[in-house]
Amino acid sequence: MALIADLCPNCQRVTRCHVIERGSVVGGLILGVPFVLPSSSVSCCCGECGCEFNSQTWDHQKALLPGEAVSLDIEAILSLTNPALKEQLALPRLKAVPELGGAFQLLEQLRPGNLSKHGEDELASLRQLAPAIRTELAASGKAVNEAGFAFAVLPRVISWGDRIGESLDNRVRQKGTS
């Protein structure tokens, strides 16, 4: 018998769950030819309420022997046996931190697709800066990134702004000559 950590659909808690594997054999005759097909099913049994369920996140590869799991807390078992569920549960925990509320509000406001007009205008204004200032700005972005912030893409944004700016310049020149 193996043990994993999973979210029980009945008691709605992350608990130690026993892995139950059932095997069977199906046989018969097809056009007079006998056949035998082995089949198996795997389910989990909640260690708290006894509910039997099929795991939605467990990959059926990582499990612990009950002797190994005795000395581990539920977080360690979850990390070892069901990392997908651990990642799935991390976001709601982070959303509950009041200091991060503003960041999640901004994240929810982002829409997939093209940059907004304001973003395009900002990129265009970067193109108008002198090359030395753009290089210095990119370097400062790298320094901030080393401090743990997500400005690693700043040099790419500046170079992308350069390409967009050149493209816009070309379009303006084409419209001016036609």
N, C-alpha and C positions, 0 to 999 in steps of 0.2 A: 504494500500500500504506500502511496506517495502523498505528499502534503504540499499545498500551495497556498498563497494568499489571494483572495478574490473578493469582489463585492457581491454579497448575497442579495438577490432580488427580493427576498422575503423580509429580512430584518434590516436591509439597507445599511449594513455595516461591512467594513473590510475585516474579514475574519480568516482564521486558519480553516482551510477546506481540505477534506480528504478526497483524493482522486479515486473514482470508482471506474474500473474498466470491466466491461462485460464482453465476453466473446461467445459466439455461437456459430453453428455450421448449418448452412442451408443446402439441401440437395434435392435432386429430382431427376426426371428424364425429359430430354428434348429429342423428339424424333427417334426415340428408342435408345438414345445415348445417355448414359448416366453422367451426372455432373455433381460436384461438391464445391460450394463457395463459402469460405470462411468470412465472417463479418464480426466487427467489434464496434463498441460504442464507449465513449468516455464521458463521464459526467462528474460533477463536483457535489460534495455534500458539506453543507455549512457546519462548522464546528460549534456554533452557538445555538442555532434553532433547528438544525437537522434537515433543512430544506435541500432537496436535490435539484440541481439546475445545470444547464450547459453554460460554460464560461463564454463570455463575449470577447474577452481580451487575452486570455491565456493561449500561448502558442503551442501547447501540448509537447513542448520540448524540455522545459525546465521545471523540475520538481525536486523536492527534498525528501529524504527518508525521515520518518517521524523522529528518529534518534538525533538527526542533525538539527532538526527544527526546534527541539526542546529548549535549547539555550538561547534561541534568537527571539527578538521581539517582532511584532507584526510588521513594522517598517522594514526591518532587515529581510524578512521572508518575502515581503512584497517586492523589494528591490531585486532579490535573487530569482524569484519565480515568475513575476508578472510585471516587468518594467513598463509595459504599455499602459496598464491600469494606473501605475504610479504617475506617469506623465499626464494621463487623462484627469487625475484628481488634483494635480498641482495647480492648474489654472484657477479653479474655484477657490482654492486656498489663497492664492495671490490676490484674487479679486476681493477677498475679504479684508485685506490689509488697507486701512484707510489712507495711508500715505500714497498708495498706488492708484487710488480712485481716479485722479485726473488723467493719468497715463492711459488707463483703460477707456475712459470716455473719449479721449483723442483717437485711440485705436479703433473704437467702434465708429467714429465719424469718417474714417478713411474709406474710400470707395475704390474698388479695383478699376483700373483703366488708365487713361491718359492723365497727365498732370493737369491740375487746375490752371486757369488763366493766370492766377496770381503766381503759381509756381513757375510757369513759363516766363513770366515777367522777371522773377527773381533770377532765373538762369540767364536771361538776356542781360541783366544788369551785371552779372559776373563777367560776361564777355567784354564789357566796356572797361573793366579794370585793366590797369597796366599789367603786362606779363610778370613783372617782378612782384607786384602785390598779389597776383593770383598764386604765384609760387609760394610766397610767404603764408598766404591763407591756407593753402594745401598743407604746408609743413606744420602750421599750428593745429590743423585738424588731426594730423598724425600724433602730435604731442598730447592732445586731448584724448585721443583714442588710447594711448598708453596709460592714461589715468583711469581707464575703464569705461569710457563713454563710447557710444556708437557713431563715431564720426569717421570711421575707416573709409567710408565711401565718398567722403568729401573730394578727394582728388579726382575720382571718377566722375562725380557730378560736375566738377569744374571743366574737365575735358569734354564731357558730354555737352555742357553748355557751350563750349567753344565750337563743337561740331554743329549744334543747333544754330548758334549765332552765324556761322559761316553759311549754313543752309538758308537762313533768313536773309542774310546779306545778298546771296546769289539770287533769291527770289525777288528781292527789291530791285536789284540791278536788271533782272529780266523784265520786270514790269515797267521799269523806267525806259528801256530800249524799245518796248513794243508799242 
